[in-house]
Amino acid sequence: RCKAGMFSPAVDARPAETRLATASGLTSARILDFDLMRHVNLEAEISYPEEEGIVQVEFFGVHVSTLGNVLFGLAVDSVMARPADSLPIDLLTRMAVDVVQDSSRILHDLLNAHQRHLMATLFPGSTERRLKFACYLCRAID
């Protein structure tokens, strides 16, 4: 079984060759633990290109259950030059949008073609806009 690797939704058109060229933006995933009948827990690192001058380090914890539930979790250390304990609401909302987009890309990269087809069947024309719920936890709000 594969415990870790770089993932992309791209299909290798020349699998017999020793080289695979893809656009930048891979997801690195490492399996932390699993139960074949219940779930898999993994850590995913985002390596998507960002605009010039933006440094983004993102690690997500991902839990996928056999019931179809997918949970993402992360801890915020800082946004821009602001530490996590003094983030203004505008930076939090920008970060929240980025997290929703990146977590969707992670899941897309980890699904195989058949699973992506099932998602398209369940959510015709709106797989990227399907309902998602977010829960934010913090120590205090000032």
C-alpha positions as CSV (number, residue, x, y, z in Angstrom):
1,R,0.0,0.0,0.0
2,C,1.1,3.5,-0.8
3,K,1.7,5.5,2.5
4,A,2.7,8.8,0.9
5,G,3.2,10.5,-2.4
6,M,2.6,13.5,-4.7
7,F,-0.8,13.5,-6.2
8,S,-2.3,15.2,-9.3
9,P,-5.6,14.8,-11.2
10,A,-3.5,14.6,-14.4
11,V,-3.4,11.2,-16.2
12,D,0.0,10.3,-17.6
13,A,-0.3,10.1,-21.4
14,R,3.0,8.2,-21.7
15,P,3.3,5.9,-18.7
16,A,6.1,3.8,-20.3
17,E,8.4,6.8,-20.2
18,T,10.6,7.6,-17.2
19,R,9.4,11.2,-17.0
20,L,6.1,12.8,-16.1
21,A,5.6,16.5,-16.7
22,T,2.8,18.3,-15.0
23,A,1.9,21.9,-14.3
24,S,3.1,23.1,-10.9
25,G,0.7,22.5,-8.1
26,L,0.8,19.1,-6.6
27,T,-0.6,17.8,-3.3
28,S,1.7,15.9,-1.0
29,A,-0.2,13.4,1.1
30,R,1.0,11.2,3.9
31,I,-1.2,8.6,5.5
32,L,-1.2,8.9,9.3
33,D,-3.5,6.0,10.2
34,F,-6.4,4.0,8.8
35,D,-9.0,1.4,9.5
36,L,-10.0,-0.5,6.3
37,M,-13.6,-0.7,7.4
38,R,-14.0,2.9,8.8
39,H,-11.6,5.7,7.8
40,V,-8.3,7.0,6.7
41,N,-6.5,10.0,8.3
42,L,-3.8,11.8,6.3
43,E,-1.8,15.0,6.3
44,A,-1.8,17.0,3.1
45,E,0.7,19.7,2.1
46,I,-0.5,22.3,-0.4
47,S,2.1,23.2,-3.1
48,Y,0.0,25.4,-5.4
49,P,1.6,28.4,-7.0
50,E,0.7,31.7,-5.4
51,E,1.0,35.3,-6.6
52,E,4.5,36.9,-6.4
53,G,5.4,38.0,-2.9
54,I,3.0,35.6,-1.2
55,V,4.5,32.8,0.9
56,Q,2.0,30.2,1.8
57,V,2.6,27.1,3.9
58,E,-0.4,25.0,4.3
59,F,-0.7,21.6,6.0
60,F,-4.2,20.1,6.3
61,G,-5.3,17.2,8.4
62,V,-7.8,15.2,6.4
63,H,-10.2,12.5,7.7
64,V,-12.2,10.5,5.2
65,S,-14.8,8.0,6.5
66,T,-16.4,5.1,4.7
67,L,-19.7,6.9,5.2
68,G,-18.5,9.6,2.8
69,N,-17.8,12.3,5.4
70,V,-14.7,14.3,4.7
71,L,-13.2,16.6,7.4
72,F,-10.4,19.0,7.0
73,G,-8.5,20.7,9.9
74,L,-5.7,23.1,10.3
75,A,-4.1,25.5,12.8
76,V,-3.3,29.1,11.8
77,D,0.0,30.4,12.9
78,S,-0.1,33.7,11.0
79,V,-1.7,35.5,8.0
80,M,0.4,37.9,6.1
81,A,2.6,39.6,8.8
82,R,0.0,39.2,11.5
83,P,0.3,36.5,14.2
84,A,-2.7,34.3,14.9
85,D,-3.6,36.0,18.1
86,S,-4.2,39.4,16.4
87,L,-5.9,38.7,13.1
88,P,-8.4,41.3,11.8
89,I,-11.6,40.0,10.3
90,D,-10.7,40.9,6.7
91,L,-7.6,38.7,6.8
92,L,-9.7,35.9,8.4
93,T,-12.3,36.0,5.7
94,R,-9.6,36.0,2.9
95,M,-8.0,33.0,4.6
96,A,-11.3,31.2,5.0
97,V,-12.0,31.5,1.2
98,D,-8.5,30.3,0.5
99,V,-9.0,27.3,2.8
100,V,-12.3,26.3,1.2
101,Q,-10.8,26.5,-2.3
102,D,-7.6,24.6,-1.4
103,S,-9.4,21.9,0.6
104,S,-11.6,21.3,-2.5
105,R,-8.5,21.0,-4.7
106,I,-6.9,18.5,-2.2
107,L,-9.9,16.3,-2.4
108,H,-10.0,16.6,-6.2
109,D,-6.3,15.6,-6.4
110,L,-6.9,12.5,-4.2
111,L,-9.9,11.2,-6.0
112,N,-9.5,8.8,-8.9
113,A,-11.4,9.2,-12.2
114,H,-14.3,7.0,-11.1
115,Q,-14.7,8.9,-7.8
116,R,-14.7,12.2,-9.7
117,H,-17.4,10.8,-12.0
118,L,-19.5,9.8,-9.0
119,M,-19.1,13.3,-7.6
120,A,-20.2,14.8,-10.9
121,T,-23.3,12.5,-10.9
122,L,-24.3,13.5,-7.4
123,F,-23.7,17.2,-7.9
124,P,-24.3,17.8,-11.6
125,G,-22.6,21.0,-12.8
126,S,-21.7,22.0,-9.3
127,T,-19.1,19.7,-7.8
128,E,-17.0,22.7,-6.8
129,R,-20.0,24.5,-5.4
130,R,-21.5,21.7,-3.3
131,L,-22.5,22.5,0.2
132,K,-19.7,22.8,2.7
133,F,-19.7,23.7,6.3
134,A,-17.0,25.5,8.3
135,C,-16.4,25.6,12.0
136,Y,-13.9,28.0,13.4
137,L,-12.5,27.7,16.9
138,C,-10.6,30.4,18.8
139,R,-9.5,31.2,22.3
140,A,-11.0,34.7,22.3
141,I,-12.5,37.4,20.1
142,D,-11.6,41.0,21.0
